[in-house]
Amino acid sequence: MPYLSNPSQPSHALMNTVVRPETVFVRGRGAWLYDEIGLAYFDWVQGWAVNCLGHSPDVVAAALARQATTLLNPSPAYLNRPAMDLAARLVAASVFDEVFFASSGAEANEGAIKLARKWGRLHRGGAHEIITFANGYHGRTIATMSATGKPGWDIYYPPQVPGFPKAVFNDLASVEALIGPATVAIMLEPVQGEGGVRPASKAFMRGLRALCDLHGLLLILDEVQTGCGRTGPLFAYQHYGVEPDIMTLGKGLGAGVPISALLAKHHACVFQPGDQGGTFCANPLVCAVGEAVMQVLDTPEFLANVAARGEQLAQGLRTLSRNFGLGEVRGSGLLWALEVGADDAVEMVETARRHGFLLNAPRSHCLRFMPALNSSAVEIDHGLRLLEKVLAAHRFVTRNVAEVA
Ligand SMILES: *Cc1c(COP(=O)(O)O)cnc(C)c1O
């Protein structure tokens, strides 16, 4: 069978773009992933905060099967019912009026950037600069990498796309200082996810809205990670009592299937035919999944469970932090981070994997927890007990190393 990858060999045919463990996962169900040799892993990465309903949820499988045998791809040049239904549902559930669907978070953000630039051309005399933030994350296309504030990303693939000055997160004066005649928008994550789960303060978010109103700017929230119930409410802007002009969604919207969305209020909806598009945009297969997922997420009971499980997780993390002498616990809903020692987090992720527990370290000094949003109390408890074992094992190893040294 010359065309199958050999399980005993690392894959040489995949480009080497990520440092990955050699484990090959073959099956997932709920909170659990299973590898090729039959080992089970308890998963709090969940496809990078994507699998809001856990692995292989029945509602997604059913929507895929139903739509695949009904209408797969009429082309973006024609209307389809699942796209219309999902757009109507998102509009009804939010403060926005119109929706554009795409396939990835970065692509939705590209759309937001284009929308803001066109709005600036029409209404602000060609203003085009979008103020973004240090340690912010908006994706991996050339423009969204330029909007991203990860250290080092400004020199990754030079030249950068111009027009994304960087302010300091939660520092209103740093934003004000960057506003000029060329400024058209301010774009941020309500919680900096890849930046280590750092929430915008209420005062900061309200201050940004006031600055936008004062200077005639658009407020763009990248809710690719925080949207779809991840932080408790359906959208994170609802924490703040602030309405953005534009919002992007991704990750959880498809619960594992690639779909993203760009949402905007009437006054910002300036695209005309030909301005934006893509082969897979508003594809009925992924829109049918989005609709099935939103039907589950957008109920008071579901969101109440996210809040309750989040409280349970936070309390457990605070106890562990105290008992192990670790640092700050930050987050909301089911997106949390725990500060550990400098450069300890990457090794802890490895230790966790050896214990059959999948975790993520967005920065070298902090662990991030992204369980499925439909986790049960028993499952949150299970994860906390696994984490306790991992922290104890890590402390044992580092203490022995220190004694030998
Ligand atoms: C993941 C993420 C993106 C990028 O989404 P992709 O689907 O990987 O392109 C953009 N913004 C935020 C806040 C994210 O967390």
The ligand as an SDF file (V2000), in Angstrom:
LIG
                    3D

 15 15  0  0  0  0  0  0  0  0999 V2000
   -7.8370   31.6580   16.2630 C   0  0  0  0  0  0  0  0  0  0  0  0
   -7.9930   33.1110   16.1280 C   0  0  0  0  0  0  0  0  0  0  0  0
   -7.9270   33.7500   14.8750 C   0  0  0  0  0  0  0  0  0  0  0  0
   -7.5680   33.0260   13.6130 C   0  0  0  0  0  0  0  0  0  0  0  0
   -8.5230   32.0890   13.2490 O   0  0  0  0  0  0  0  0  0  0  0  0
   -8.1180   31.0140   12.1070 P   0  0  0  0  0  0  0  0  0  0  0  0
   -9.3720   30.2070   11.9310 O   0  0  0  0  0  0  0  0  0  0  0  0
   -6.9720   30.2300   12.6520 O   0  0  0  0  0  0  0  0  0  0  0  0
   -7.7370   31.7730   10.9000 O   0  0  0  0  0  0  0  0  0  0  0  0
   -8.1750   35.1010   14.8270 C   0  0  0  0  0  0  0  0  0  0  0  0
   -8.4530   35.8040   15.9360 N   0  0  0  0  0  0  0  0  0  0  0  0
   -8.5200   35.2260   17.1530 C   0  0  0  0  0  0  0  0  0  0  0  0
   -8.8540   36.0550   18.3430 C   0  0  0  0  0  0  0  0  0  0  0  0
   -8.2700   33.8590   17.2970 C   0  0  0  0  0  0  0  0  0  0  0  0
   -8.2910   33.2980   18.5080 O   0  0  0  0  0  0  0  0  0  0  0  0
  1  2  1  0
  2  3  1  0
  2 14  2  0
  3  4  1  0
  3 10  2  0
  4  5  1  0
  5  6  1  0
  6  7  2  0
  6  8  1  0
  6  9  1  0
 10 11  1  0
 11 12  2  0
 12 13  1  0
 12 14  1  0
 14 15  1  0
M  END
$$$$
